[in-house]
Amino acid sequence: MRVPAVPKVLLFWIAFVRTRPLGATAGDFLTEPVAKGGLDLGTTGSSAVLLTVLIGLTGYAHVQERRGLVGPPGPCAPARGPGRSALDAGVCRGSVQLPSGLARAAASRYHAVAPACRYG
């Protein structure tokens, strides 16, 4: 069964409208007084909590990506897992697999880890 393509802008607005009440509820919980069932952190405290959560989740996702535990599935995705990096397995661009040596050279030249599969 073929699923029709949905415009990205429409997907954004669906996600925005559906998650906005959750954000408002979390904000109220962090800023409301304890007598009203909140944590009474105020705007500065709640901003600090949200910034800490954001940085923590971003760091966690970055570590998972560097370990090779997450990535796009597909026919050119290199074999990855604990102890193997995208550079060990080679890196693909589109449907062409780059040899490990070329991937290492590209990564060392730009002082970055070469990305795993990039489509498009």
PAPAFI-441265 format. One record per atom (N, C-alpha, C): z, x, y; residue in three letters. Coordinates in steps of 0.02 Angstrom, whole numbers, padded with zeros to 5 digits, always signed. Atoms other than C-alpha are relative to their C-alpha. Layout:
BEGIN
ZXYala ...
//
This chain:
BEGIN
+00000+00042-00059met +00000+00000+00000met +00000+00044+00062met +00006-00039-00061arg -00050+00071+00168arg +00042-00031+00055arg -00043+00023-00054val +00074+00058+00310val -00037+00011+00066val +00035-00009-00064pro -00001+00028+00483pro +00036+00049+00045pro -00029-00048-00047ala +00026+00162+00614ala +00035-00037+00057ala -00038+00030-00055val +00157+00120+00745val +00000+00051+00057val +00000-00047-00057pro +00140+00197+00919pro +00069+00031+00011pro -00062-00036-00010lys +00272+00328+00958lys +00042-00028+00057lys -00037+00029-00056val +00319+00246+01122val +00037-00062-00023val -00033+00060+00026leu +00357+00083+01032leu +00060+00020-00044leu -00055-00023+00042leu +00464+00177+00904leu +00059+00025+00043leu -00052-00023-00044phe +00559+00261+01046phe +00041-00058+00028phe -00036+00056-00031trp +00601+00096+01131trp +00038-00041-00051trp -00038+00035+00053ile +00652+00014+00967ile +00065+00038-00014ile -00059-00041+00013ala +00771+00159+00932ala +00048-00002+00059ala -00042+00001-00060phe +00835+00158+01112phe +00039-00065+00005phe -00032+00065-00006val +00872-00028+01115val +00050-00012-00056val -00045+00012+00056arg +00952-00029+00943arg +00062+00044+00002arg -00058-00045+00000thr +01068+00121+00974thr +00041-00005+00064thr -00037+00004-00063arg +01121+00080+01153arg +00068-00034-00008arg -00066+00030+00009pro +01262-00039+01100pro +00050+00047-00035pro -00044-00048+00034leu +01332+00096+00985leu +00027+00051+00050leu -00022-00048-00051gly +01337+00220+01129gly +00049-00030+00049gly -00046+00033-00047ala +01420+00094+01244ala +00068-00011-00033ala -00063+00010+00036thr +01551+00055+01112thr +00038+00066-00007thr -00032-00066+00006ala +01586+00241+01082ala +00028+00022+00068ala -00023-00018-00067gly +01599+00270+01270gly +00062-00039+00020gly -00059+00041-00015asp +01720+00126+01291asp +00061+00024-00040asp -00056-00023+00042phe +01826+00189+01145phe +00030+00065+00027phe -00025-00064-00025leu +01839+00363+01221leu +00034-00007+00068leu -00026+00003-00069thr +01878+00306+01399thr +00053-00054+00011thr -00048+00054-00010glu +01983+00147+01378glu +00072+00026-00010glu -00070-00019+00010pro +02173+00161+01393pro +00023-00014-00072pro -00026+00008+00069val +02274+00174+01232val +00024-00072-00010val -00024+00068+00006ala +02350+00003+01268ala -00056-00049-00018ala +00058+00042+00015lys +02175-00071+01254lys -00038+00023-00062lys +00030-00022+00062gly +02135+00023+01093gly -00046+00060+00007gly +00043-00058-00010gly +02047+00174+01168gly +00039+00065-00007gly -00033-00066+00004leu +02086+00360+01174leu +00022+00026+00068leu -00020-00018-00069asp +02109+00369+01365asp -00017+00073+00018asp +00021-00068-00017leu +02010+00531+01383leu -00030+00005+00069leu +00032-00001-00065gly +01929+00482+01547gly -00072+00023-00007gly +00071-00019+00003thr +01751+00525+01593thr -00010+00074-00016thr +00007-00072+00013thr +01777+00714+01591thr +00016+00015-00073thr -00019-00012+00070gly +01865+00713+01423gly -00051-00028-00049gly +00049+00028+00045ser +01739+00597+01343ser -00065+00040+00003ser +00060-00042-00006ser +01596+00704+01410ser +00009+00065-00039ser -00014-00061+00038ala +01679+00858+01335ala -00005-00013-00075ala +00004+00017+00071val +01697+00771+01166val -00072-00009-00021val +00070+00012+00017leu +01516+00714+01166leu -00041+00065+00002leu +00035-00064-00003leu +01454+00887+01219leu +00018+00042-00061leu -00021-00038+00059thr +01556+00967+01079thr -00034-00026-00063thr +00033+00030+00058val +01485+00845+00951val -00075+00018+00001val +00071-00016-00006leu +01308+00875+01016leu -00014+00073-00019leu +00009-00070+00015ile +01324+01064+01008ile +00014+00013-00074ile -00016-00009+00071gly +01406+01055+00836gly -00056-00024-00046gly +00054+00026+00042leu +01270+00945+00761leu -00064+00040+00008leu +00059-00041-00010thr +01132+01049+00840thr +00007+00067-00036thr -00013-00062+00036gly +01210+01208+00771gly -00005-00009-00075gly +00003+00015+00072tyr +01229+01130+00599tyr -00073-00008-00023tyr +00070+00010+00018ala +01046+01075+00597ala -00038+00066+00003ala +00032-00065-00006his +00992+01248+00654his +00015+00044-00060his -00020-00040+00058val +01090+01334+00515val -00034-00026-00063val +00033+00028+00058gln +01020+01214+00385gln -00074+00018-00001gln +00071-00018-00003glu +00843+01248+00445glu -00011+00074-00015glu +00006-00072+00013arg +00870+01437+00443arg +00011+00016-00073arg -00013-00011+00071arg +00937+01427+00266arg -00058-00025-00043arg +00056+00026+00037gly +00779+01336+00216gly +00017-00061-00042gly -00021+00058+00039leu +00872+01184+00152leu -00033-00064+00025leu +00035+00058-00026val +00776+01063+00263val -00068+00023+00025val +00066-00016-00026gly +00596+01058+00316gly -00048-00054-00020gly +00047+00052+00015pro +00441+00954+00308pro -00025+00004-00072pro +00028-00002+00066pro +00386+00904+00134pro -00076+00002+00005pro +00073-00001-00002gly +00205+00930+00092gly -00028+00051-00049gly +00032-00043+00049pro +00080+01023-00014pro +00005+00074+00017pro -00002-00071-00017cys +00096+01186+00084cys +00072+00024+00012cys -00069-00021-00011ala +00286+01189+00096ala +00018+00054-00050ala -00018-00053+00046pro +00345+01355+00023pro +00063-00016-00038pro -00061+00009+00039ala +00477+01360-00112ala +00057+00030+00038ala -00057-00025-00039arg +00641+01374-00020arg +00064-00023-00033arg -00065+00019+00024gly +00823+01362-00057gly +00049+00056+00016gly -00049-00052-00014pro +00982+01466-00054pro -00027+00069-00021pro +00021-00067+00016gly +00939+01650-00046gly -00073+00013+00014gly +00072-00010-00014arg +00756+01622+00001arg -00013-00027+00070arg +00018+00023-00067ser +00688+01610+00176ser -00074-00015+00002ser +00071+00015-00008ala +00522+01551+00241ala -00040+00065-00001ala +00036-00063+00000leu +00475+01734+00264leu -00008+00028-00070leu +00005-00024+00069asp +00510+01775+00081asp -00057-00035-00037asp +00049+00039+00036ala +00395+01637+00022ala -00068+00000+00034ala +00062+00005-00038gly +00261+01656+00155gly +00005-00059+00046gly -00003+00054-00049val +00225+01538+00296val -00068-00034+00000val +00065+00033-00001cys +00092+01406+00303cys -00015-00028+00069cys +00026+00030-00061arg -00012+01347+00448arg -00053-00049-00022arg +00047+00051+00025gly -00100+01183+00413gly +00002+00001-00076gly +00001-00002+00073ser -00154+01199+00233ser -00011+00071-00026ser +00012-00070+00019val -00172+01390+00232val +00067+00035-00005val -00062-00037+00011gln -00029+01494+00160gln -00010+00071+00025gln +00003-00068-00024leu +00001+01656+00255leu +00039+00045-00047leu -00038-00046+00042pro +00054+01806+00151pro +00065+00021+00033pro -00066-00019-00027ser +00233+01865+00170ser -00005+00057+00050ser +00006-00057-00046gly +00181+02029+00252gly -00023-00021+00068gly +00026+00024-00064leu +00083+01940+00387leu +00053-00042+00036leu -00053+00041-00030ala +00225+01817+00416ala +00054+00045+00029ala -00051-00047-00024arg +00349+01961+00431arg -00024+00036+00063arg +00027-00034-00058ala +00236+02052+00554ala +00000-00046+00061ala +00000+00047-00055ala +00216+01897+00661ala +00071-00012+00025ala -00070+00013-00020ala +00404+01866+00660ala +00029+00059+00036ala -00029-00058-00033ser +00449+02044+00705ser -00033+00012+00069ser +00033-00010-00064arg +00319+02050+00844arg +00029-00045+00054arg -00025+00048-00049tyr +00389+01896+00929tyr +00076-00007-00003tyr -00073+00000+00005his +00571+01931+00882his +00028-00068-00018his -00022+00066+00021ala +00588+01765+00797ala -00016-00009-00073ala +00016+00017+00069val +00589+01691+00625val -00061-00045+00002val +00060+00041+00002ala +00419+01621+00583ala +00018-00069-00026ala -00016+00067+00023pro +00424+01432+00562pro -00026-00013-00070pro +00024+00019+00066ala +00406+01355+00391ala -00066-00037+00010ala +00064+00034-00007cys +00265+01229+00380cys -00005-00035+00068cys +00015+00036-00061arg +00191+01169+00543arg -00065-00036-00011arg +00060+00039+00012tyr +00067+01029+00526tyr -00033-00018+00066tyr +00036+00024-00059gly -00068+00987+00651gly -00022+00053+00043gly 
//
